[in-house]
Amino acid sequence: MKNFGLIGAAGYIAPRHMQAIRDTGNKLVAAYDPNDSVGIIDSYFPDADFFTEFERFDRYVDKLRRADHGNKLDYVSICSPNYLHDSHMRFGLRSGADVICEKPLVLNPWNIDGLLEIERDTGRKVNTILQLRVHPAIMALRDKVRAAKRGTKHEVDLAYVTSRGHWYLQSWKGDDKKSGGIATNIGVHFFDMLHFIFGELQDNVVHHSAETKAAGYLEYEHARVRWFLSVDVADVPAAQRLAGQRTYRSITVDGEEIEFSGGFTDLHTRSYERILAGEGFGLEENRTAITAVSTIRNARPVGLHGEYHPFLKANLG
């Protein structure tokens, strides 16, 4: 049994980590969040210690480490706001624990270099949640692409609309300096998926970038990709919206829809199983996707030019 600490216990994604820790037969020893709406902990680890001040959490973790206590942390799981991931990973490594970090790993690719140095200094490892890499449908598609004729370039359209209320832009998620913007906050795991399936990134063009939506074109070794991301419910296609649907996800490869809406519920547990078996995805596996979203964030949009996603026409046309 491994001992876990959790940073960001009140966040949206934290329960998936609590479930994964429990389902893999391990123990949550201590959790931290400046917000105290964390009653969900009782559903998984009612005996876990909880802190609302990072300094006290730090002191407790350090005390366990120095005393070589039976509850000394083996892992620190990080579910905090995106801009804090870097510092919280550094804390975990320097506390003598391995780290499991939610997406996005960091906001900028150069942050990865600093973390690699701390890994070398401490002998500990950063593991990342790249959940689509362990999705059966995505793994099957990757195998199909690898088996295709050498030099094949597939035509891919990606649209993801996950509507959010007015609270979104008032939270840290609406602040590009904290979330990294739409492409980083809701799109980074899709960009990692594209890299995982289609190889190295060769071109990155941004057609549109705003608070609630972004769109562009990515070219990989084996694919040309038009993408569109949004948190605006108006971008859900009319038929689905009239039916009460507030989320829309579509990925087509050469005109064929890739169905992977099922199988999402246990991907964090699958990721934890790989990590505990020594097969987790590390820092370097994140570099291509983090470079892509950093480039998107800092790019000057070109508008309706070149290979743009058809959803963008409704917004800008």
Kinemage of the C-alpha trace (Angstrom):
@kinemage 1
@onewidth
@group {chain A} dominant
@subgroup {mainchain}
@vectorlist {calphas} color= white
{ca met a 1} P 0.000 0.000 0.000
{ca lys a 2} L 1.295 3.449 -0.988
{ca asn a 3} L 0.647 6.690 0.882
{ca phe a 4} L -0.702 9.677 -1.046
{ca gly a 5} L -1.000 13.399 -0.500
{ca leu a 6} L -3.447 15.428 -2.577
{ca ile a 7} L -3.178 19.111 -3.506
{ca gly a 8} L -6.381 20.697 -4.812
{ca ala a 9} L -8.917 18.545 -2.982
{ca ala a 10} L -11.869 20.886 -3.641
{ca gly a 11} L -11.402 20.943 -7.418
{ca tyr a 12} L -13.564 19.361 -10.103
{ca ile a 13} L -11.095 16.606 -10.959
{ca ala a 14} L -9.996 15.683 -7.415
{ca pro a 15} L -12.688 12.998 -6.848
{ca arg a 16} L -11.353 11.026 -9.822
{ca his a 17} L -7.952 10.963 -8.150
{ca met a 18} L -9.457 9.954 -4.810
{ca gln a 19} L -11.298 7.132 -6.527
{ca ala a 20} L -8.159 6.028 -8.374
{ca ile a 21} L -6.153 6.004 -5.117
{ca arg a 22} L -8.851 3.909 -3.442
{ca asp a 23} L -9.449 1.590 -6.405
{ca thr a 24} L -5.736 0.764 -6.651
{ca gly a 25} L -5.672 -0.219 -2.985
{ca asn a 26} L -3.779 2.764 -1.628
{ca lys a 27} L -4.294 5.393 1.079
{ca leu a 28} L -4.860 9.154 1.084
{ca val a 29} L -2.952 10.426 4.120
{ca ala a 30} L -3.301 14.197 3.757
{ca ala a 31} L -5.032 16.681 1.480
{ca tyr a 32} L -4.763 20.431 0.978
{ca asp a 33} L -6.996 23.094 -0.509
{ca pro a 34} L -7.526 26.742 0.495
{ca asn a 35} L -11.257 26.088 0.046
{ca asp a 36} L -12.932 23.869 2.617
{ca ser a 37} L -15.793 22.468 0.518
{ca val a 38} L -14.195 19.041 0.569
{ca gly a 39} L -16.857 16.790 2.090
{ca ile a 40} L -16.283 14.456 -0.864
{ca ile a 41} L -13.212 13.187 0.997
{ca asp a 42} L -15.542 11.347 3.384
{ca ser a 43} L -16.750 9.178 0.508
{ca tyr a 44} L -13.240 7.874 -0.049
{ca phe a 45} L -10.862 8.535 2.872
{ca pro a 46} L -12.679 9.902 5.926
{ca asp a 47} L -9.544 9.521 8.072
{ca ala a 48} L -7.339 11.686 5.830
{ca asp a 49} L -5.895 14.806 7.426
{ca phe a 50} L -6.930 18.049 5.736
{ca phe a 51} L -5.300 21.485 5.602
{ca thr a 52} L -6.474 24.844 4.262
{ca glu a 53} L -3.054 26.491 4.712
{ca phe a 54} L -0.217 25.289 2.506
{ca glu a 55} L 2.383 26.069 5.177
{ca arg a 56} L 0.756 23.660 7.603
{ca phe a 57} L 0.377 21.004 4.928
{ca asp a 58} L 4.067 21.456 4.063
{ca arg a 59} L 5.097 21.160 7.713
{ca tyr a 60} L 3.012 18.010 8.199
{ca val a 61} L 4.408 16.320 5.088
{ca asp a 62} L 7.951 17.248 6.127
{ca lys a 63} L 7.401 15.906 9.649
{ca leu a 64} L 6.279 12.549 8.244
{ca arg a 65} L 9.315 12.450 5.963
{ca arg a 66} L 11.904 13.330 8.626
{ca ala a 67} L 10.461 10.918 11.172
{ca asp a 68} L 10.297 8.138 8.567
{ca his a 69} L 6.733 7.723 9.780
{ca gly a 70} L 4.559 4.916 8.481
{ca asn a 71} L 2.421 7.555 6.766
{ca lys a 72} L 5.346 9.165 4.941
{ca leu a 73} L 4.143 10.128 1.469
{ca asp a 74} L 5.114 8.006 -1.505
{ca tyr a 75} L 3.138 10.124 -3.983
{ca val a 76} L 1.710 13.636 -4.186
{ca ser a 77} L -1.247 13.998 -6.568
{ca ile a 78} L -1.757 17.501 -7.951
{ca cys a 79} L -5.194 18.827 -8.936
{ca ser a 80} L -4.567 22.526 -8.290
{ca pro a 81} L -5.130 25.398 -10.779
{ca asn a 82} L -2.937 25.096 -13.861
{ca tyr a 83} L -0.496 27.891 -13.053
{ca leu a 84} L 0.352 26.266 -9.696
{ca his a 85} L 1.242 22.847 -11.097
{ca asp a 86} L 4.902 23.723 -11.579
{ca ser a 87} L 5.486 24.854 -7.992
{ca his a 88} L 3.410 22.030 -6.506
{ca met a 89} L 5.356 19.437 -8.491
{ca arg a 90} L 8.588 20.947 -7.193
{ca phe a 91} L 7.205 20.696 -3.662
{ca gly a 92} L 6.303 17.023 -4.145
{ca leu a 93} L 9.706 16.084 -5.550
{ca arg a 94} L 11.602 17.955 -2.842
{ca ser a 95} L 9.432 16.258 -0.222
{ca gly a 96} L 10.869 12.915 -1.315
{ca ala a 97} L 7.741 11.764 -3.134
{ca asp a 98} L 6.922 10.895 -6.706
{ca val a 99} L 4.310 13.140 -8.296
{ca ile a 100} L 1.112 12.546 -10.263
{ca cys a 101} L -0.014 15.729 -12.020
{ca glu a 102} L -3.257 16.544 -13.787
{ca lys a 103} L -3.287 18.130 -17.223
{ca pro a 104} L -1.912 20.512 -18.280
{ca leu a 105} L 1.451 19.589 -16.827
{ca val a 106} L 2.695 23.197 -17.052
{ca leu a 107} L 1.844 26.279 -19.093
{ca asn a 108} L 5.151 26.620 -20.971
{ca pro a 109} L 7.651 24.084 -22.370
{ca trp a 110} L 10.635 25.640 -20.569
{ca asn a 111} L 9.036 24.725 -17.235
{ca ile a 112} L 9.611 21.089 -18.193
{ca asp a 113} L 13.376 21.658 -18.301
{ca gly a 114} L 13.459 22.913 -14.713
{ca leu a 115} L 11.415 19.952 -13.518
{ca leu a 116} L 13.770 17.538 -15.255
{ca glu a 117} L 16.634 19.049 -13.259
{ca ile a 118} L 14.761 18.581 -9.985
{ca glu a 119} L 13.952 14.994 -10.926
{ca arg a 120} L 17.686 14.378 -11.380
{ca asp a 121} L 18.520 16.124 -8.101
{ca thr a 122} L 15.934 14.269 -6.027
{ca gly a 123} L 15.807 10.901 -7.751
{ca arg a 124} L 12.015 11.146 -7.809
{ca lys a 125} L 9.687 11.147 -10.827
{ca val a 126} L 6.833 13.211 -12.242
{ca asn a 127} L 3.994 11.146 -13.711
{ca thr a 128} L 1.240 12.782 -15.723
{ca ile a 129} L -2.409 12.072 -16.440
{ca leu a 130} L -2.610 11.676 -20.218
{ca gln a 131} L -5.843 9.751 -19.986
{ca leu a 132} L -6.668 9.506 -23.682
{ca arg a 133} L -3.470 7.539 -24.261
{ca val a 134} L -4.987 4.670 -22.277
{ca his a 135} L -8.440 4.833 -23.927
{ca pro a 136} L -9.023 1.605 -25.919
{ca ala a 137} L -10.493 3.398 -28.958
{ca ile a 138} L -7.550 5.810 -29.160
{ca met a 139} L -5.021 3.001 -28.788
{ca ala a 140} L -6.768 1.094 -31.582
{ca leu a 141} L -6.711 4.151 -33.852
{ca arg a 142} L -3.018 4.625 -33.198
{ca asp a 143} L -2.347 1.018 -34.193
{ca lys a 144} L -4.383 1.523 -37.385
{ca val a 145} L -2.427 4.669 -38.298
{ca arg a 146} L 0.887 2.938 -37.667
{ca ala a 147} L -0.155 0.086 -39.940
{ca ala a 148} L -1.063 2.449 -42.820
{ca lys a 149} L 1.114 3.042 -45.847
{ca arg a 150} L 4.251 5.040 -45.050
{ca gly a 151} L 3.800 8.762 -45.714
{ca thr a 152} L 0.002 8.710 -45.421
{ca lys a 153} L -1.531 11.991 -44.237
{ca his a 154} L -4.992 11.621 -42.737
{ca glu a 155} L -7.590 14.396 -42.812
{ca val a 156} L -8.830 15.075 -39.288
{ca asp a 157} L -11.508 17.391 -37.903
{ca leu a 158} L -11.745 17.895 -34.141
{ca ala a 159} L -14.551 19.837 -32.455
{ca tyr a 160} L -15.062 19.993 -28.703
{ca val a 161} L -17.679 22.197 -27.078
{ca thr a 162} L -18.050 21.876 -23.308
{ca ser a 163} L -20.331 24.721 -22.316
{ca arg a 164} L -19.758 26.632 -19.088
{ca gly a 165} L -21.875 29.175 -17.223
{ca his a 166} L -21.039 32.793 -16.437
{ca trp a 167} L -18.922 31.661 -13.464
{ca tyr a 168} L -16.228 30.339 -15.819
{ca leu a 169} L -14.757 33.671 -16.900
{ca gln a 170} L -14.906 34.988 -13.318
{ca ser a 171} L -12.852 32.078 -12.004
{ca trp a 172} L -9.136 31.417 -12.442
{ca lys a 173} L -10.072 29.445 -15.574
{ca gly a 174} L -11.025 32.681 -17.312
{ca asp a 175} L -7.589 34.208 -16.648
{ca asp a 176} L -5.109 33.206 -19.381
{ca lys a 177} L -2.177 33.783 -17.029
{ca lys a 178} L -3.597 31.190 -14.652
{ca ser a 179} L -5.326 28.687 -16.939
{ca gly a 180} L -3.356 29.179 -20.143
{ca gly a 181} L -6.552 29.952 -22.064
{ca ile a 182} L -9.099 27.741 -23.787
{ca ala a 183} L -6.635 25.688 -25.836
{ca thr a 184} L -4.621 24.834 -22.740
{ca asn a 185} L -7.428 24.347 -20.263
{ca ile a 186} L -9.834 22.204 -22.292
{ca gly a 187} L -7.761 21.195 -25.296
{ca val a 188} L -4.320 20.075 -24.152
{ca his a 189} L -5.272 16.413 -23.710
{ca phe a 190} L -6.724 16.368 -27.244
{ca phe a 191} L -3.531 17.859 -28.655
{ca asp a 192} L -1.556 15.218 -26.785
{ca met a 193} L -3.871 12.569 -28.231
{ca leu a 194} L -3.222 13.869 -31.761
{ca his a 195} L 0.532 13.735 -31.202
{ca phe a 196} L 0.214 10.241 -29.687
{ca ile a 197} L -1.697 8.968 -32.730
{ca phe a 198} L -0.228 10.914 -35.639
{ca gly a 199} L 3.392 11.621 -34.689
{ca glu a 200} L 5.488 14.738 -34.434
{ca leu a 201} L 3.975 18.190 -34.842
{ca gln a 202} L 5.092 19.987 -38.011
{ca asp a 203} L 2.903 23.097 -38.314
{ca asn a 204} L 0.675 25.155 -36.012
{ca val a 205} L -1.616 27.919 -37.314
{ca val a 206} L -4.161 29.772 -35.172
{ca his a 207} L -7.280 31.062 -36.945
{ca his a 208} L -9.163 32.406 -33.949
{ca ser a 209} L -8.443 32.945 -30.262
{ca ala a 210} L -10.860 34.463 -27.735
{ca glu a 211} L -11.971 34.050 -24.132
{ca thr a 212} L -14.562 31.381 -24.873
{ca lys a 213} L -13.349 29.712 -28.071
{ca ala a 214} L -10.336 29.043 -30.255
{ca ala a 215} L -9.657 27.344 -33.568
{ca gly a 216} L -6.737 26.496 -35.778
{ca tyr a 217} L -4.818 24.055 -37.928
{ca leu a 218} L -2.185 21.528 -36.861
{ca glu a 219} L -0.123 19.330 -39.124
{ca tyr a 220} L 1.505 16.162 -37.835
{ca glu a 221} L 3.651 13.537 -39.533
{ca his a 222} L 0.535 11.568 -40.450
{ca ala a 223} L -2.360 14.033 -40.254
{ca arg a 224} L -3.721 17.424 -41.214
{ca val a 225} L -5.987 18.601 -38.406
{ca arg a 226} L -8.616 21.360 -38.273
{ca trp a 227} L -9.646 21.996 -34.673
{ca phe a 228} L -12.283 24.012 -32.823
{ca leu a 229} L -12.685 24.362 -29.038
{ca ser a 230} L -15.376 26.271 -27.147
{ca val a 231} L -17.094 26.746 -23.789
{ca asp a 232} L -19.985 28.660 -25.411
{ca val a 233} L -23.236 26.673 -25.491
{ca ala a 234} L -24.201 28.487 -28.715
{ca asp a 235} L -21.526 26.413 -30.480
{ca val a 236} L -23.300 23.142 -29.710
{ca pro a 237} L -25.015 22.198 -33.010
{ca ala a 238} L -28.666 23.316 -33.057
{ca ala a 239} L -30.239 19.837 -33.076
{ca gln a 240} L -28.289 18.709 -30.020
{ca arg a 241} L -28.848 22.024 -28.257
{ca leu a 242} L -32.626 21.794 -28.773
{ca ala a 243} L -32.479 18.321 -27.235
{ca gly a 244} L -30.920 19.839 -24.112
{ca gln a 245} L -27.345 18.797 -24.864
{ca arg a 246} L -24.686 21.212 -23.594
{ca thr a 247} L -21.601 19.286 -24.680
{ca tyr a 248} L -20.521 18.254 -28.152
{ca arg a 249} L -17.481 16.230 -29.151
{ca ser a 250} L -16.591 15.039 -32.627
{ca ile a 251} L -13.428 13.648 -34.157
{ca thr a 252} L -13.440 12.474 -37.749
{ca val a 253} L -10.541 10.802 -39.537
{ca asp a 254} L -10.851 10.787 -43.328
{ca gly a 255} L -14.562 11.510 -42.903
{ca glu a 256} L -15.186 8.650 -40.477
{ca glu a 257} L -16.415 9.496 -36.969
{ca ile a 258} L -14.240 8.098 -34.192
{ca glu a 259} L -16.480 6.943 -31.349
{ca phe a 260} L -14.778 7.227 -27.994
{ca ser a 261} L -17.440 8.822 -25.809
{ca gly a 262} L -17.667 5.662 -23.708
{ca gly a 263} L -14.918 4.356 -21.476
{ca phe a 264} L -14.049 7.699 -19.860
{ca thr a 265} L -15.112 6.885 -16.317
{ca asp a 266} L -12.162 4.744 -15.274
{ca leu a 267} L -9.321 6.345 -17.225
{ca his a 268} L -7.792 7.886 -14.107
{ca thr a 269} L -7.762 4.501 -12.404
{ca arg a 270} L -6.109 2.979 -15.493
{ca ser a 271} L -3.555 5.798 -15.424
{ca tyr a 272} L -2.807 5.163 -11.739
{ca glu a 273} L -2.406 1.441 -12.399
{ca arg a 274} L 0.226 2.191 -15.054
{ca ile a 275} L 2.008 4.677 -12.790
{ca leu a 276} L 2.135 2.254 -9.861
{ca ala a 277} L 3.503 -0.405 -12.232
{ca gly a 278} L 6.323 1.948 -13.254
{ca glu a 279} L 4.783 2.653 -16.676
{ca gly a 280} L 3.557 6.228 -16.176
{ca phe a 281} L 3.961 8.967 -18.761
{ca gly a 282} L 6.722 11.330 -17.720
{ca leu a 283} L 7.754 14.905 -18.387
{ca glu a 284} L 9.068 14.501 -21.917
{ca glu a 285} L 5.869 12.824 -23.136
{ca asn a 286} L 4.151 16.150 -22.470
{ca arg a 287} L 6.543 18.407 -24.367
{ca thr a 288} L 4.883 18.361 -27.802
{ca ala a 289} L 1.386 19.172 -26.490
{ca ile a 290} L 2.653 21.834 -24.068
{ca thr a 291} L 4.683 23.456 -26.857
{ca ala a 292} L 1.586 23.393 -29.087
{ca val a 293} L -0.689 25.148 -26.573
{ca ser a 294} L 2.010 27.655 -25.626
{ca thr a 295} L 2.405 28.542 -29.308
{ca ile a 296} L -1.376 28.854 -29.720
{ca arg a 297} L -1.611 31.161 -26.687
{ca asn a 298} L 1.027 33.520 -28.067
{ca ala a 299} L 0.148 33.368 -31.767
{ca arg a 300} L -1.466 36.091 -33.825
{ca pro a 301} L -4.708 34.660 -35.299
{ca val a 302} L -4.933 34.742 -39.099
{ca gly a 303} L -8.744 34.650 -39.413
{ca leu a 304} L -10.557 32.724 -42.132
{ca his a 305} L -7.509 31.776 -44.162
{ca gly a 306} L -6.182 28.352 -45.058
{ca glu a 307} L -7.492 25.117 -43.556
{ca tyr a 308} L -9.931 26.335 -40.904
{ca his a 309} L -12.565 24.278 -39.102
{ca pro a 310} L -16.097 24.622 -40.553
{ca phe a 311} L -17.513 25.612 -37.126
{ca leu a 312} L -15.452 28.776 -37.343
{ca lys a 313} L -17.391 29.964 -40.387
{ca ala a 314} L -20.528 30.306 -38.239
{ca asn a 315} L -18.592 32.491 -35.803
{ca leu a 316} L -16.583 34.691 -38.164
{ca gly a 317} L -18.130 34.251 -41.598
